[in-house]
Amino acid sequence: MSLPDRVPTDDVEQLRRLSVGMVSLRERVGQRIVGQQEVVDGIVTAILAGGHALLVGVPGLAKTLMVQTVAEALELTFNRVQFTPDLMPGDITGTEIVEEDPATGRRAFRFVAGPIFAHVVLADEINRTPPKTQAALLQAMQEHQVTAAGKTYALPDPFFVLATQNPIEQEGTYPLPEAQLDRFMLELRVGYPSRAEEETIVEQTTGSRRVKLEPVLDAAELHAMQQLVRRVPVSKGLIAAAVALARMTRPVDAEAPALVKEYVEWGAGPRASQYLVLGAKARAAMAGRPMADLDDVKAVAPFVLRHRVVTNFAAEAANRSSDDLIRELIAGPAWQVRRT
């Protein structure tokens, strides 16, 4: 089938504009953030796909600055919430207060919106707060609205949550259960910079230079781009390959490979299949391509699956992580056969 039959001309032009915008976005973010291109692309992929992301990395790797810079370059409102053991759900979502009218003396309730009412919300160290506060945030992530005193308040559109976790300190934390981890589209690992990158970071951050960013897109344009990503066509074969890959991670599936049956406790659910396809669409749109392909699925698979594949004791004893297993699944003959 020819391209005009599959993709409207207006969408092709918007894809070209999106691709040009992504080049500009990378350049602007690069003015403040040295390296970490894979993480930045992952954040933008999640935003374009309408999902949320979990960042895992040790302190001092500019995770907060990275998110704030992306939000500024996209001209989105940004709020940061530092999660602590005493944080309550109302501290995030907002609460009602009693106000008195000075003229009449009458009292009335007024809802005061919490920091979650922003386009981009950074939930810093989400595993440091109790489950009831985590649940309040995750409910808002799923429903894009907040209910207080029987009234429902819509969150800004677009709405994106980026949560961070510190992998080296586990005392006094409340790890997210698998059902809540599943609400994050991607898990992105923030690693240490190279020697050259670290020297550049130190040089840039110990002087007086301050970079002011010019926005690439605004909220309305970004919302249109999210709708454009949804319209990117995919073949039935790509959908079948994405579903096959997600199902291969489940040890209870009859067609699961031997390494999954040996090393995996729980595999990825149907939401993984959805995010594999949405991530592939977003990646294709970022490159200006009118159709997503299997290489796009392969590129986003580690970030979509790593927090959804729960390994067992045998994997720990053999020093096999979920990342190791996902790489083997993608490169192994079982998926190679099913993706054709």
C-alpha positions in Angstrom: 0.0 0.0 0.0 1.4 3.4 -1.0 2.4 6.0 1.6 -0.4 8.5 0.8 -3.0 5.7 1.3 -1.7 5.1 4.8 -0.6 8.5 6.1 -2.4 11.8 5.4 -0.3 14.5 3.9 -0.9 16.8 6.8 0.4 14.2 9.2 3.6 13.7 7.1 4.2 17.5 7.3 3.6 17.4 11.1 6.0 14.5 11.5 8.6 16.5 9.6 8.1 19.4 12.0 8.2 17.1 15.0 11.5 15.7 13.8 13.0 19.1 13.4 11.6 20.1 16.8 13.3 17.1 18.4 16.7 18.1 16.9 16.2 21.6 18.4 15.1 20.1 21.7 18.2 18.0 22.0 20.4 21.0 21.2 18.7 23.1 23.9 18.8 20.4 26.5 22.5 19.9 25.6 23.2 23.5 26.6 22.6 22.5 30.3 22.9 18.7 30.4 26.1 17.0 29.3 25.6 13.5 27.8 22.7 11.4 29.0 21.2 11.5 25.5 19.5 8.1 25.9 17.8 9.2 29.1 16.6 12.5 27.6 15.3 10.7 24.5 13.5 8.3 26.9 11.8 11.1 28.8 10.7 12.7 25.5 9.4 9.3 24.2 7.3 8.9 27.3 5.9 12.4 27.1 5.0 12.0 23.4 3.4 8.6 24.1 1.4 10.1 27.0 3.1 7.9 29.6 5.1 8.3 32.8 8.7 7.4 33.5 10.8 6.2 36.5 14.4 7.3 36.7 16.8 5.2 38.7 20.2 6.7 39.5 22.5 7.7 42.4 22.4 11.3 43.7 24.2 14.1 41.9 23.5 13.0 38.3 21.4 16.0 37.4 18.1 14.1 37.3 16.1 17.1 38.6 17.9 19.6 36.3 17.3 17.2 33.3 13.5 17.1 33.9 13.3 20.8 34.6 15.3 21.6 31.4 13.0 19.4 29.3 9.9 21.0 30.8 11.3 24.5 30.1 12.3 23.7 26.6 8.7 22.5 26.0 7.3 25.5 27.8 5.5 23.3 30.3 4.8 24.1 34.0 7.0 22.2 36.3 6.7 21.2 40.0 9.1 19.1 42.2 7.9 17.2 45.2 10.5 15.8 47.6 9.0 12.6 49.0 9.5 12.0 52.7 8.1 9.6 55.3 5.8 12.3 56.7 4.3 13.4 53.4 0.5 13.1 53.3 -1.7 12.6 50.2 -3.1 16.0 50.6 0.4 17.5 50.4 0.5 16.3 46.8 -3.1 16.5 45.5 -4.2 19.6 47.5 -6.7 20.2 50.2 -9.7 22.3 51.2 -9.3 25.2 53.6 -11.9 27.4 55.3 -11.9 31.0 54.3 -13.8 33.9 55.9 -15.2 36.7 53.9 -13.9 39.9 55.6 -17.0 41.9 54.5 -19.8 39.5 55.5 -18.0 37.2 58.0 -19.3 34.2 56.2 -17.1 31.1 56.0 -16.7 28.8 53.0 -14.4 26.0 51.8 -11.9 26.6 49.0 -9.8 24.0 47.3 -6.1 24.7 47.3 -4.4 22.8 44.5 -1.3 20.8 45.4 1.9 20.6 43.4 0.5 17.8 41.2 -1.3 20.4 39.2 1.4 21.0 36.7 2.3 19.6 33.3 5.5 18.0 34.5 5.7 16.7 38.1 9.0 15.4 39.5 8.3 12.9 42.3 11.8 12.9 43.9 12.6 9.6 45.7 9.1 8.2 45.4 10.1 5.2 47.5 10.7 7.4 50.6 7.0 8.0 51.3 4.4 5.6 52.7 2.1 3.5 50.4 -1.0 5.7 50.9 0.8 8.8 49.6 2.3 6.8 46.7 -1.2 5.5 45.9 -2.6 9.1 45.8 0.0 10.0 43.2 -0.3 6.9 41.2 -4.1 7.2 41.1 -3.8 10.7 39.7 -1.3 9.4 37.1 -3.8 6.9 35.9 -6.9 9.0 35.9 -5.4 12.5 35.2 -7.8 13.9 37.9 -7.9 14.5 41.6 -11.0 14.1 43.9 -11.3 16.1 47.1 -14.4 16.4 49.3 -16.5 14.9 46.6 -15.4 17.2 43.8 -13.3 16.1 40.9 -10.6 18.4 39.5 -8.9 17.8 36.1 -5.1 17.9 35.9 -3.4 19.9 33.3 -3.1 18.4 29.8 -0.6 17.2 28.9 0.3 15.7 32.3 3.5 13.7 32.9 5.0 12.3 36.1 8.7 11.6 36.4 9.6 9.7 39.6 13.2 9.0 40.8 14.6 6.3 43.0 18.0 6.0 44.6 19.3 2.4 44.1 22.0 2.5 46.8 20.0 3.4 49.9 17.1 1.1 50.9 16.8 1.7 54.6 13.6 3.6 55.5 12.1 3.1 52.1 8.8 1.8 50.9 9.5 0.0 47.6 6.8 0.3 45.0 4.9 -3.0 44.5 4.8 -4.5 41.0 1.2 -3.3 40.4 2.3 0.3 40.9 5.5 0.0 39.0 3.4 -1.2 36.1 1.9 2.3 35.8 5.2 3.7 34.6 5.7 3.4 30.9 9.5 3.3 31.1 12.2 2.8 33.6 15.3 4.8 32.7 18.7 4.1 34.2 20.9 7.2 34.8 24.6 6.3 34.8 27.8 8.1 35.6 29.2 10.4 32.9 32.4 9.6 31.1 35.6 11.3 32.2 35.4 13.9 29.3 31.7 14.6 30.1 32.5 15.0 33.8 35.2 17.5 33.1 32.8 19.5 30.9 30.2 19.3 33.6 32.6 20.7 36.2 33.8 23.4 33.9 30.2 24.5 33.1 28.8 24.4 36.6 31.6 26.1 38.5 31.6 29.4 36.5 29.1 32.3 36.3 27.6 31.3 33.0 23.8 30.8 33.1 21.9 29.4 30.1 18.4 30.7 29.2 16.5 28.3 27.0 14.1 29.2 24.2 11.1 26.9 24.1 10.7 24.5 21.2 7.0 23.7 21.7 4.3 24.8 24.0 1.6 22.7 25.8 -1.0 23.0 23.0 1.5 22.0 20.3 2.8 19.1 22.4 -0.8 17.9 22.9 -1.2 17.9 19.1 2.0 16.0 18.8 0.8 13.4 21.3 -2.3 12.9 19.1 -0.1 12.7 16.0 1.9 9.8 17.7 -1.3 8.0 18.2 -2.1 8.2 14.5 1.3 6.8 13.4 0.3 3.5 11.7 1.7 0.1 12.6 1.4 -3.2 10.9 -0.4 -6.2 12.3 2.9 -8.0 12.3 4.5 -5.3 14.5 1.6 -5.6 17.0 1.9 -9.4 16.9 5.7 -9.1 17.6 5.2 -6.7 20.5 2.6 -9.0 22.1 4.8 -12.1 21.5 7.7 -10.4 23.2 5.6 -9.4 26.3 4.1 -12.9 26.5 7.6 -14.5 26.3 8.4 -12.9 29.6 5.7 -14.9 31.4 6.9 -18.2 32.8 3.3 -19.5 32.9 3.0 -19.1 29.1 3.3 -22.4 27.3 5.6 -20.8 24.7 7.9 -19.1 27.1 11.6 -19.9 26.5 13.5 -22.1 28.9 15.5 -19.2 30.4 12.2 -17.4 31.4 10.8 -20.5 33.0 14.0 -20.9 35.0 14.8 -17.4 36.1 11.5 -15.4 36.0 8.9 -15.2 38.9 6.4 -12.9 37.2 6.4 -11.6 33.6 5.0 -8.4 32.0 1.3 -7.9 31.7 -0.8 -6.5 28.7 0.2 -2.9 29.5 3.7 -3.8 28.4 2.4 -4.8 25.0 0.6 -1.4 24.7 3.6 0.6 25.7 5.9 -1.4 23.4 3.7 -0.2 20.5 3.2 3.3 21.8 6.9 3.7 22.4 7.7 2.4 18.9 5.3 5.0 17.5 6.8 7.8 19.5 10.3 6.8 18.4 9.3 6.7 14.8 7.6 10.1 15.1 10.7 11.6 16.7 12.7 10.5 13.7 10.1 11.9 11.3 9.2 8.4 10.0 5.6 7.9 8.9 5.5 4.2 10.2 7.0 2.4 13.2 9.0 -0.7 12.6 10.3 -3.7 14.5 13.6 -1.9 15.3 11.6 0.7 17.2 10.0 -2.0 19.3 13.5 -3.5 19.9 14.9 -0.1 20.9 12.2 0.6 23.6 11.8 -2.9 24.9 14.5 -2.8 27.6 13.0 0.4 29.1 9.4 -1.0 28.9 10.1 -4.4 30.3 12.9 -4.2 32.8 10.7 -3.1 35.7 7.9 -5.5 34.7 10.0 -8.7 34.7 10.5 -10.0 38.3 13.3 -12.5 38.6 13.5 -15.3 41.1 16.1 -16.7 43.5 17.7 -18.8 40.8 18.4 -15.7 38.8 19.9 -14.0 41.8 22.1 -17.0 42.4 23.2 -17.0 38.8 23.7 -13.2 38.8 21.2 -12.7 36.0 19.2 -9.5 36.0 16.0 -8.6 34.2 18.0 -6.6 31.8 20.2 -9.6 30.9 17.1 -11.8 30.3 15.4 -9.1 28.1 18.5 -8.8 26.0 18.6 -12.5 25.5 15.0 -12.6 24.6 15.3 -9.9 21.9 18.4 -11.4 20.4 17.3 -15.1 20.8 15.9 -17.2 18.0 12.4 -17.5 19.6 11.5 -13.9 19.1 13.4 -13.7 15.8 11.1 -16.3 14.4 7.9 -14.8 15.8 8.7 -11.2 14.6 8.9 -12.3 11.0 
